[in-house]
Amino acid sequence: MNEQQLAARVTAPAIALLPDDAPFSPDQRAWLNGFFAGLLTQLARQTAAVAPRLRLPVLYASQTGSAESLARKLAKEARSRGFDSQAQALGALSLEQIAKLEHALIIASTHGEGEPPDTASVFAMQLEAAQGTPLAGMKYAVLALGDRNYSSFCQFGRRLDERFDSLGAKRLIDRVEADNAVDEPFKQFRERLWPRLQHPAPMAAPQTQADEDDDGTKEVWTRQRPYPAPLRSRQRLSGPGSDKEVRHIVLSLSGSNLRYEPGDAIGVWPRNAPELVQQILTLCACPPDAAVQCDGATLALAEALASRREIAKLSIPTVIKFARLTADPELLALVRPESSKQLEKFLFGRDAADLLARGPDAFADPQSLIDLLPPLTPRLYSICSTLAAHSDEVHLTISVVRYLRDSRERGGVASTDVADRIGVGETIPVYVHRNTRFRLPGDPATPIIMIGPGTGIAPFRAFLHQRKALDLTGRTWLFFGDRRAHCDFLYREELETFLHDGTLSRLDVAFSRDQAQKNYVQHRMLEAGRELWSWIQDGAHIFVCGDATRMAKDVDAALQRILVEHGAMSEAAAQLELRIFGASGRYVRDVY
């Protein structure tokens, strides 16, 4: 019985607490009835306060903060429903600790090519090695996050689900998988979950700092309600002779009260190129003003294509749906499980117009076209500034994606939108995507090693500006690389100034095209291996930002080799040591 029910029982029938023939006057009887009713009400409240609540931890495995943010939202909702719930990093627990839980909700991202996030890598190794049924008696549910453009979509979340089941745990609900557009899958997960749990009495969720930081609570500007940030400037960073176009973007935050920390990212909601929208309308012979239902709103077809649907790149589910709709034999062959590599090759660099050209008459009406295409998602860019030095603005380092395929010029959605279609003074819808793992160490004296080639330098520019603005001590070492020193040395003057004033202790650079043999940041790391090992022994934190496809793997391999050669470890021990560093926050990667 909950507090409200007990209170109702002791309040409504108060006149029945004393029998009618009790030897008291009416005034005495009324007073005593009130007295006893008050005692019972107080007892009910004390009972409700100490009654055990079902413990419902929300465990997250997060690389860039998305899973953690969702976990905190889910834990807050669970508390509002009367559960004892807190969000906790999966990697901070051992399998033995998890085995003691009666219930667990798990939100897990997949990193790289089907790998666990760095924080959960050690736990993943322990999970794979487990035998028997150590999780018998436990109930769980998994929300897996991933990117459908990769064949390893949600692989870590799927593996968690499979292993928990094989080790004896029971599913509360079937696994839910989410692409970059997480809102609807997250809603489905919650709607399926709550009916399967015994609901305790609802109660107000306690206010915590974590709650205040969650989207949709005390923050005014969120992913769902982005801030229209005026574009202040877009300086070109890459010089003459570069085969890249990299821009330094400055957005005004004046009057917004939008806050961020070094290591966070900015989510940019772009608009698709008008030429691509028009090409799709022409291909499908659809009127641009045709009314369609899109994400709960009625919009003109052209506007829905421009602002609500992903048309600049193809996803696997879109190709699968289109193949079935058109019975295209080539596409039907590509979407078979054994053809995943050929499908990835087909998807690369193609957009919705390429697909629709294979069957433009397949749509009965404009609505069916909208229903085929996935939602447009925001693009994330690492912040390269700090409020300590740039109090009313945020800076981004954006590489503008442009390429030619099948005699047609194409480009990245957000990068070309910011570079070409938004004028200075016009606004861009943005929000802060928090990455609580990618933070400067709490102790400013802790040495930091930063590895960020190309636009991966962005968060490290923020780190260095933060340290200079706050006059923080401690050694700092940056590895930067690109193609050519004379035109691709991003923020060169700033870095040289940081070196001169001591904000940056050491700078090692690698420019791959400036000599016959290509040199990359991992080569510079190996050359400085002995000193790097010395920094690691001194407790240095290692940060990596940039390309996940090759650079991050090469850097990881270089670090393992340094641990083997200078730390006298076996290869297996070096690999495990790096995984432990990742789980503890000493080795943090923001790769894409």
C-alpha positions as CSV (number, residue, x, y, z in Angstrom):
1,M,0.0,0.0,0.0
2,N,1.4,3.4,-0.9
3,E,1.4,6.6,1.1
4,Q,-1.6,8.1,-0.7
5,Q,-3.7,4.9,-0.1
6,L,-2.8,4.8,3.6
7,A,-3.5,8.5,4.0
8,A,-6.9,8.0,2.4
9,R,-7.8,5.2,4.8
10,V,-6.8,7.1,7.9
11,T,-8.4,10.4,6.9
12,A,-11.8,9.5,5.4
13,P,-13.2,7.1,8.1
14,A,-11.8,9.1,11.0
15,I,-15.1,8.9,12.9
16,A,-14.8,5.1,13.1
17,L,-11.6,5.1,15.0
18,L,-13.5,5.3,18.3
19,P,-16.7,3.4,18.9
20,D,-19.9,5.4,19.4
21,D,-20.3,4.1,23.0
22,A,-16.8,5.1,24.1
23,P,-17.0,7.2,27.3
24,F,-16.1,10.5,25.8
25,S,-17.9,13.7,25.1
26,P,-18.4,14.6,21.4
27,D,-15.6,17.2,21.7
28,Q,-13.2,14.7,23.3
29,R,-14.2,12.0,20.7
30,A,-13.5,14.5,17.8
31,W,-10.2,15.5,19.3
32,L,-9.0,11.9,19.9
33,N,-10.2,10.8,16.4
34,G,-8.1,13.7,14.9
35,F,-5.1,12.8,17.1
36,F,-5.1,9.1,16.1
37,A,-5.7,10.0,12.5
38,G,-2.6,12.2,12.6
39,L,-0.5,9.4,14.1
40,L,-1.6,7.0,11.5
41,T,-0.9,9.5,8.7
42,Q,2.6,10.1,10.1
43,L,3.1,6.3,10.3
44,A,2.0,5.9,6.7
45,R,4.5,8.5,5.6
46,Q,7.3,6.9,7.5
47,T,6.4,3.5,6.1
48,A,6.4,4.9,2.5
49,A,9.7,6.6,3.1
50,V,11.5,3.5,4.3
51,A,9.7,0.9,2.0
52,P,12.2,-0.6,-0.3
53,R,11.9,0.5,-3.9
54,L,12.7,-1.8,-6.9
55,R,16.3,-1.1,-7.9
56,L,16.5,-0.4,-11.6
57,P,20.0,0.7,-12.7
58,V,20.6,2.0,-16.2
59,L,24.0,0.9,-17.5
60,Y,25.5,2.6,-20.5
61,A,28.4,2.0,-22.8
62,S,29.1,5.3,-24.5
63,Q,31.9,6.5,-26.8
64,T,30.8,10.1,-27.6
65,G,28.1,10.7,-24.9
66,S,24.9,9.7,-26.8
67,A,24.3,6.5,-24.8
68,E,25.2,8.2,-21.5
69,S,22.7,11.1,-22.2
70,L,19.9,8.6,-23.0
71,A,20.8,6.6,-19.9
72,R,20.5,9.6,-17.7
73,K,17.1,10.5,-19.2
74,L,15.8,7.0,-18.7
75,A,17.1,6.8,-15.1
76,K,15.3,10.1,-14.4
77,E,12.1,8.8,-15.8
78,A,12.4,5.6,-13.8
79,R,12.8,7.7,-10.6
80,S,9.7,9.6,-11.5
81,R,7.9,6.3,-11.7
82,G,9.1,5.3,-8.2
83,F,12.1,3.1,-9.0
84,D,15.5,3.4,-7.4
85,S,17.4,4.2,-10.5
86,Q,20.8,5.7,-11.4
87,A,22.8,5.8,-14.6
88,Q,26.1,4.1,-14.4
89,A,28.9,3.2,-16.8
90,L,28.8,-0.4,-17.8
91,G,32.6,-0.5,-17.9
92,A,32.8,0.5,-14.2
93,L,31.3,-2.8,-13.2
94,S,32.6,-6.3,-13.2
95,L,30.5,-9.3,-14.3
96,E,30.4,-10.4,-10.7
97,Q,28.8,-7.1,-9.7
98,I,26.3,-7.2,-12.5
99,A,25.4,-10.8,-11.5
100,K,24.2,-9.4,-8.1
101,L,21.6,-7.1,-9.8
102,E,18.0,-8.3,-10.2
103,H,17.3,-5.9,-13.0
104,A,19.4,-3.9,-15.4
105,L,18.5,-1.6,-18.4
106,I,21.4,-1.3,-20.8
107,I,22.0,1.3,-23.5
108,A,25.1,0.5,-25.6
109,S,26.8,2.1,-28.5
110,T,28.9,0.3,-31.1
111,H,32.2,1.9,-31.8
112,G,34.4,1.5,-35.0
113,E,33.8,-1.7,-36.8
114,G,31.5,-3.5,-34.3
115,E,33.8,-2.8,-31.3
116,P,32.6,-1.8,-27.8
117,P,33.2,1.7,-26.6
118,D,36.6,2.2,-25.0
119,T,35.0,2.4,-21.5
120,A,33.5,-1.0,-21.9
121,S,36.3,-2.9,-23.7
122,V,37.6,-4.6,-20.5
123,F,34.1,-5.6,-19.5
124,A,33.5,-7.0,-23.0
125,M,36.6,-9.2,-22.7
126,Q,35.3,-10.5,-19.4
127,L,31.9,-11.1,-20.8
128,E,33.2,-13.1,-23.7
129,A,35.3,-15.3,-21.3
130,A,32.4,-16.0,-18.9
131,Q,31.0,-19.6,-18.7
132,G,28.0,-21.2,-17.2
133,T,25.0,-19.2,-16.1
134,P,26.3,-16.5,-13.7
135,L,23.5,-14.1,-14.6
136,A,20.7,-16.6,-13.8
137,G,17.8,-14.8,-12.0
138,M,18.6,-11.4,-13.6
139,K,16.2,-9.6,-15.9
140,Y,17.4,-7.1,-18.5
141,A,16.6,-5.0,-21.5
142,V,19.0,-3.7,-24.2
143,L,18.7,-0.5,-26.3
144,A,21.5,-0.8,-29.0
145,L,22.8,2.3,-30.7
146,G,24.5,2.3,-34.1
147,D,24.8,3.5,-37.6
148,R,22.9,1.6,-40.4
149,N,25.5,2.7,-43.0
150,Y,27.9,0.1,-41.5
151,S,27.6,-3.6,-41.8
152,S,28.5,-3.9,-38.1
153,F,25.3,-1.9,-37.1
154,C,24.6,-2.2,-33.4
155,Q,27.0,-5.2,-33.2
156,F,28.1,-4.5,-29.6
157,G,24.6,-4.1,-28.3
158,R,23.6,-7.2,-30.1
159,R,26.5,-9.1,-28.6
160,L,25.6,-7.9,-25.1
161,D,22.0,-9.1,-25.6
162,E,23.1,-12.5,-26.8
163,R,25.7,-13.0,-24.1
164,F,23.4,-11.9,-21.3
165,D,20.8,-14.4,-22.5
166,S,23.3,-17.2,-22.9
167,L,24.7,-16.6,-19.4
168,G,21.3,-17.1,-17.9
169,A,19.6,-13.7,-17.7
170,K,16.0,-13.2,-18.9
171,R,14.9,-10.4,-21.3
172,L,12.3,-8.0,-20.1
173,I,11.6,-7.1,-23.7
174,D,13.2,-7.8,-27.1
175,R,16.2,-5.7,-28.0
176,V,15.5,-2.3,-29.6
177,E,18.0,-1.0,-32.1
178,A,18.5,2.7,-33.0
179,D,20.2,4.5,-35.9
180,N,21.4,8.0,-35.7
181,A,17.8,9.2,-35.3
182,V,17.3,7.9,-31.8
183,D,14.1,9.6,-30.7
184,E,11.6,7.1,-32.0
185,P,13.5,3.9,-31.0
186,F,14.1,5.4,-27.5
187,K,10.3,6.1,-27.2
188,Q,9.5,2.5,-28.3
189,F,12.0,1.1,-25.8
190,R,10.3,3.0,-22.9
191,E,6.8,2.2,-24.1
192,R,7.5,-1.5,-24.2
193,L,9.6,-1.5,-21.0
194,W,7.4,0.1,-18.4
195,P,4.4,-2.3,-18.7
196,R,6.8,-5.3,-18.0
197,L,7.9,-3.8,-14.7
198,Q,5.8,-3.7,-11.5
199,H,5.2,0.0,-11.0
200,P,5.8,1.3,-7.5
201,A,4.2,4.5,-6.4
202,P,5.0,7.5,-8.6
203,M,7.2,10.1,-6.9
204,A,9.0,13.3,-7.8
205,A,12.4,12.7,-9.4
206,P,15.2,14.1,-7.2
207,Q,17.0,17.0,-8.8
208,T,20.7,16.2,-9.5
209,Q,23.4,17.9,-11.5
210,A,23.1,15.1,-14.0
211,D,19.4,15.9,-14.4
212,E,20.1,19.5,-15.0
213,D,22.5,18.6,-17.8
214,D,20.1,16.4,-19.7
215,D,18.4,17.6,-22.8
216,G,14.8,18.6,-22.2
217,T,15.2,19.4,-18.5
218,K,16.7,22.7,-17.5
219,E,18.5,23.4,-20.8
220,V,16.7,25.8,-23.0
221,W,18.4,24.8,-26.3
222,T,18.4,21.1,-27.2
223,R,18.6,18.7,-30.1
224,Q,14.8,19.0,-30.4
225,R,14.8,22.8,-29.9
226,P,18.1,24.0,-31.4
227,Y,19.4,27.5,-31.0
228,P,19.5,29.7,-34.1
229,A,23.1,30.8,-33.9
230,P,24.2,33.7,-36.2
231,L,27.2,33.0,-38.4
232,R,29.9,35.5,-37.6
233,S,32.7,34.3,-39.9
234,R,34.0,31.4,-41.9
235,Q,37.7,31.8,-42.5
236,R,39.5,29.4,-44.9
237,L,42.3,27.6,-43.0
238,S,43.8,25.5,-45.8
239,G,46.0,27.6,-48.1
240,P,46.8,27.8,-51.8
241,G,47.9,24.5,-53.2
242,S,45.9,22.4,-50.7
243,D,43.5,19.8,-52.1
244,K,41.3,20.2,-49.1
245,E,38.9,23.0,-48.1
246,V,39.0,23.5,-44.3
247,R,37.2,26.4,-42.7
248,H,37.2,28.0,-39.3
249,I,33.6,28.7,-38.4
250,V,32.6,31.2,-35.7
251,L,29.0,31.2,-34.4
252,S,27.6,33.8,-32.1
253,L,26.0,32.6,-28.8
254,S,25.3,36.1,-27.5
255,G,22.3,36.2,-25.3
256,S,21.6,32.4,-25.6
257,N,23.0,31.3,-22.3
258,L,24.2,28.2,-24.2
259,R,27.1,26.6,-22.3
260,Y,29.7,24.1,-23.4
261,E,33.0,22.7,-22.2
262,P,36.2,21.8,-24.1
263,G,35.7,18.3,-25.5
264,D,32.0,18.8,-26.3
265,A,30.7,18.9,-29.9
266,I,28.1,21.1,-31.7
267,G,25.2,19.4,-33.4
268,V,24.3,21.3,-36.6
269,W,20.9,20.8,-38.3
270,P,21.6,21.4,-42.0
271,R,19.4,21.8,-45.0
272,N,19.8,19.7,-48.1
273,A,21.1,21.3,-51.3
274,P,18.3,22.9,-53.3
275,E,19.7,21.4,-56.6
276,L,19.4,17.9,-55.1
277,V,15.9,18.5,-53.9
278,Q,14.9,19.8,-57.3
279,Q,16.4,16.8,-59.0
280,I,14.4,14.4,-56.9
281,L,11.2,16.3,-57.5
282,T,11.9,16.2,-61.3
283,L,12.7,12.5,-61.3
284,C,9.5,11.6,-59.5
285,A,7.4,14.2,-61.3
286,C,6.1,15.4,-57.9
287,P,4.7,18.9,-57.3
288,P,6.9,20.7,-54.8
289,D,3.8,22.1,-52.9
290,A,2.2,18.7,-52.4
291,A,1.2,18.2,-48.7
292,V,2.9,15.4,-46.9
293,Q,2.9,14.1,-43.3
294,C,6.5,14.2,-42.0
295,D,7.5,13.7,-38.4
296,G,4.1,14.6,-37.1
297,A,3.8,17.8,-39.1
298,T,2.1,18.7,-42.4
299,L,4.7,20.1,-44.8
300,A,5.1,20.9,-48.5
301,L,7.0,18.1,-50.2
302,A,9.9,20.4,-51.2
303,E,10.3,21.6,-47.6
304,A,10.2,18.0,-46.2
305,L,12.9,17.0,-48.6
306,A,15.0,20.0,-47.8
307,S,14.8,19.9,-44.0
308,R,13.4,16.6,-42.8
309,R,14.7,13.8,-45.0
310,E,18.2,12.3,-45.6
311,I,18.7,12.6,-49.3
312,A,22.5,13.3,-49.7
313,K,23.6,9.8,-48.7
314,L,22.0,6.3,-48.9
315,S,21.4,4.0,-46.0
316,I,21.1,0.2,-46.1
317,P,17.4,0.2,-45.0
318,T,16.5,2.6,-47.7
319,V,18.1,0.5,-50.4
320,I,16.4,-2.6,-49.0
321,K,13.0,-1.0,-49.0
322,F,13.5,0.4,-52.5
323,A,14.8,-3.0,-53.8
324,R,11.6,-4.7,-52.6
325,L,9.4,-1.9,-53.9
326,T,10.8,-2.0,-57.4
327,A,11.9,-5.7,-57.6
328,D,15.2,-4.4,-59.0
329,P,17.3,-7.6,-59.6
330,E,20.7,-5.9,-59.0
331,L,19.6,-4.3,-55.8
332,L,17.9,-7.5,-54.6
333,A,21.2,-9.3,-55.0
334,L,23.1,-6.5,-53.2
335,V,21.0,-6.6,-50.1
336,R,21.6,-10.3,-49.5
337,P,23.6,-10.9,-46.3
338,E,26.5,-12.4,-48.3
339,S,26.8,-9.3,-50.4
340,S,27.6,-6.8,-47.6
341,K,30.9,-5.7,-49.1
342,Q,29.4,-5.1,-52.5
343,L,26.6,-3.2,-50.9
344,E,29.0,-0.9,-49.0
345,K,30.8,-0.2,-52.3
346,F,27.5,0.6,-54.0
347,L,26.4,3.0,-51.3
348,F,29.7,4.9,-51.2
349,G,29.2,8.4,-52.6
350,R,25.7,7.9,-53.9
351,D,22.6,9.8,-52.9
352,A,18.8,9.4,-53.1
353,A,18.7,10.7,-56.7
354,D,20.9,7.9,-57.8
355,L,18.6,5.4,-56.3
356,L,15.3,7.0,-57.4
357,A,16.6,7.2,-61.0
358,R,16.4,3.3,-61.1
359,G,12.6,3.4,-60.5
360,P,11.1,6.9,-60.5
361,D,7.6,5.6,-61.2
362,A,7.6,3.3,-58.1
363,F,5.8,5.8,-55.9
364,A,2.0,6.1,-55.9
365,D,2.1,9.5,-54.4
366,P,4.5,12.1,-52.7
367,Q,3.7,10.6,-49.3
368,S,5.2,7.2,-50.3
369,L,8.4,9.0,-51.3
370,I,8.7,10.6,-47.9
371,D,8.0,7.3,-46.2
372,L,10.8,5.7,-48.1
373,L,13.5,8.1,-46.9
374,P,15.0,8.2,-43.4
375,P,14.9,11.3,-41.2
376,L,17.6,13.9,-41.7
377,T,20.0,13.8,-38.7
378,P,22.3,16.5,-37.3
379,R,26.0,16.5,-38.0
380,L,28.4,16.7,-35.0
381,Y,31.5,18.9,-35.1
382,S,34.1,19.0,-32.3
383,I,34.2,22.4,-30.6
384,C,37.6,24.1,-31.0
385,S,37.1,27.0,-28.7
386,T,36.4,27.6,-25.0
387,L,34.1,30.0,-23.2
388,A,37.0,30.9,-20.9
389,A,38.6,32.6,-23.9
390,H,35.6,33.2,-26.3
391,S,32.8,34.1,-23.9
392,D,29.9,34.6,-26.4
393,E,30.8,32.4,-29.3
394,V,31.7,28.8,-30.4
395,H,34.3,27.8,-33.0
396,L,34.3,24.8,-35.3
397,T,36.9,23.3,-37.7
398,I,35.0,22.0,-40.7
399,S,36.4,20.2,-43.7
400,V,34.1,20.9,-46.6
401,V,33.2,17.7,-48.4
402,R,33.1,18.0,-52.2
403,Y,33.4,15.3,-54.8
404,L,32.5,14.3,-58.4
405,R,30.6,11.0,-59.1
406,D,29.0,10.0,-62.3
407,S,29.6,13.4,-63.8
408,R,27.7,15.1,-61.0
409,E,29.1,17.4,-58.3
410,R,28.1,16.4,-54.8
411,G,28.9,17.4,-51.3
412,G,28.5,16.9,-47.6
413,V,25.2,18.2,-46.3
414,A,26.2,20.3,-43.4
415,S,29.7,21.3,-44.6
416,T,28.5,22.7,-47.9
417,D,25.4,24.3,-46.2
418,V,27.7,26.2,-43.9
419,A,30.3,27.0,-46.5
420,D,28.0,27.9,-49.5
421,R,24.4,28.5,-48.6
422,I,24.3,30.3,-45.3
423,G,25.4,33.9,-45.4
424,V,27.3,35.8,-42.6
425,G,24.7,37.1,-40.2
426,E,22.2,34.3,-41.1
427,T,21.5,31.6,-38.5
428,I,22.3,28.0,-38.2
429,P,20.2,25.7,-35.8
430,V,22.7,24.2,-33.3
431,Y,22.8,22.5,-29.9
432,V,25.5,21.2,-27.6
433,H,26.3,17.5,-27.7
434,R,28.1,16.8,-24.4
435,N,31.0,14.4,-24.3
436,T,31.7,14.0,-20.6
437,R,34.6,11.5,-21.2
438,F,36.6,13.8,-23.5
439,R,37.6,16.2,-20.7
440,L,40.9,17.7,-19.4
441,P,42.1,15.9,-16.3
442,G,40.7,17.2,-13.0
443,D,44.3,17.8,-11.8
444,P,45.8,20.4,-14.1
445,A,49.3,19.1,-13.3
446,T,48.5,15.8,-15.1
447,P,50.5,15.5,-18.3
448,I,48.3,15.2,-21.5
449,I,49.2,13.7,-24.9
450,M,47.0,14.9,-27.7
451,I,46.9,13.2,-31.1
452,G,44.8,15.0,-33.7
453,P,45.8,15.0,-37.4
454,G,43.7,17.1,-39.8
455,T,40.5,18.5,-38.4
456,G,41.1,16.2,-35.4
457,I,43.0,19.1,-34.0
458,A,39.8,20.9,-33.1
459,P,39.2,19.8,-29.5
460,F,42.9,20.2,-28.7
461,R,42.8,23.8,-29.8
462,A,40.0,24.2,-27.3
463,F,42.1,22.4,-24.6
464,L,45.1,24.7,-25.2
465,H,43.0,27.9,-25.1
466,Q,41.4,26.7,-21.9
467,R,44.7,26.0,-20.2
468,K,46.1,29.4,-21.3
469,A,43.0,31.3,-20.3
470,L,43.0,29.7,-16.8
471,D,46.8,29.7,-16.5
472,L,46.8,25.9,-15.9
473,T,50.1,24.1,-15.3
474,G,51.2,20.7,-16.5
475,R,53.0,19.3,-19.5
476,T,51.2,19.1,-22.9
477,W,52.3,17.3,-26.0
478,L,50.5,17.6,-29.4
479,F,50.9,15.3,-32.4
480,F,49.5,17.0,-35.6
481,G,49.6,15.8,-39.2
482,D,48.2,16.5,-42.6
483,R,49.4,16.5,-46.2
484,R,51.6,19.5,-46.8
485,A,53.1,21.9,-44.3
486,H,52.9,25.0,-46.4
487,C,49.1,24.8,-47.0
488,D,47.6,22.3,-44.5
489,F,49.2,23.3,-41.2
490,L,46.0,24.2,-39.4
491,Y,46.3,26.9,-36.7
492,R,50.1,27.0,-37.2
493,E,50.5,30.6,-35.8
494,E,48.5,29.8,-32.7
495,L,50.3,26.6,-32.0
496,E,53.7,28.3,-32.4
497,T,52.5,31.0,-29.9
498,F,51.4,28.3,-27.5
499,L,54.8,26.7,-27.8
500,H,56.5,30.0,-27.2
501,D,54.5,30.9,-24.0
502,G,54.7,27.4,-22.6
503,T,51.0,26.4,-22.9
504,L,52.2,23.7,-25.3
505,S,55.3,21.8,-24.1
506,R,56.0,19.9,-27.3
507,L,54.7,19.8,-30.8
508,D,55.5,16.9,-33.2
509,V,54.2,17.2,-36.8
510,A,54.0,14.9,-39.8
511,F,53.2,16.0,-43.3
512,S,52.7,12.9,-45.5
513,R,53.2,14.5,-48.9
514,D,56.3,16.6,-48.2
515,Q,58.7,13.7,-48.9
516,A,58.9,10.6,-51.0
517,Q,58.0,8.3,-48.1
518,K,54.7,9.1,-46.4
519,N,55.0,9.9,-42.7
520,Y,52.0,10.0,-40.4
521,V,51.5,10.9,-36.7
522,Q,52.0,7.3,-35.7
523,H,55.5,7.4,-37.2
524,R,56.3,10.4,-35.0
525,M,55.0,8.6,-32.0
526,L,57.2,5.6,-32.6
527,E,60.2,7.9,-33.1
528,A,59.5,9.5,-29.7
529,G,58.5,6.2,-28.1
530,R,60.9,6.3,-25.2
531,E,59.8,9.7,-24.0
532,L,56.1,8.9,-24.6
533,W,56.5,5.9,-22.4
534,S,58.1,8.1,-19.8
535,W,55.1,10.4,-19.9
536,I,52.7,7.4,-19.6
537,Q,54.6,6.3,-16.6
538,D,54.1,9.7,-15.1
539,G,50.3,9.3,-15.4
540,A,49.7,11.1,-18.7
541,H,46.2,11.0,-20.2
542,I,46.1,10.2,-23.9
543,F,43.6,11.8,-26.2
544,V,42.9,10.9,-29.9
545,C,40.6,12.7,-32.3
546,G,40.0,12.2,-36.0
547,D,39.5,9.5,-38.6
548,A,38.4,6.1,-37.2
549,T,38.9,4.1,-40.4
550,R,42.7,4.1,-40.4
551,M,44.3,6.8,-38.2
552,A,42.8,5.6,-34.9
553,K,43.8,2.0,-35.6
554,D,47.3,3.0,-36.6
555,V,47.7,5.2,-33.4
556,D,46.4,2.3,-31.3
557,A,48.9,-0.1,-32.9
558,A,51.7,2.5,-32.3
559,L,50.8,2.8,-28.6
560,Q,50.8,-0.9,-28.2
561,R,54.2,-1.2,-29.8
562,I,55.6,1.5,-27.5
563,L,54.3,-0.4,-24.5
564,V,56.0,-3.6,-25.8
565,E,59.3,-2.0,-26.7
566,H,59.7,0.5,-23.9
567,G,57.5,-1.0,-21.2
568,A,58.8,-4.5,-21.5
569,M,55.3,-6.0,-22.0
570,S,54.1,-8.8,-24.2
571,E,51.7,-7.9,-27.0
572,A,48.8,-9.3,-25.1
573,A,49.7,-7.4,-22.0
574,A,50.1,-4.2,-24.0
575,Q,46.7,-4.6,-25.6
576,L,45.1,-5.2,-22.2
577,E,46.9,-2.3,-20.7
578,L,45.5,0.1,-23.3
579,R,42.0,-1.3,-22.8
580,I,42.4,-0.7,-19.1
581,F,43.6,2.9,-19.8
582,G,40.5,3.3,-22.0
583,A,38.1,2.0,-19.3
584,S,39.7,4.3,-16.6
585,G,39.6,7.4,-18.8
586,R,43.4,7.7,-19.3
587,Y,43.0,6.8,-23.1
588,V,40.1,8.6,-24.6
589,R,39.2,8.6,-28.3
590,D,36.7,10.8,-30.2
591,V,36.9,9.3,-33.7
592,Y,34.5,9.3,-36.6
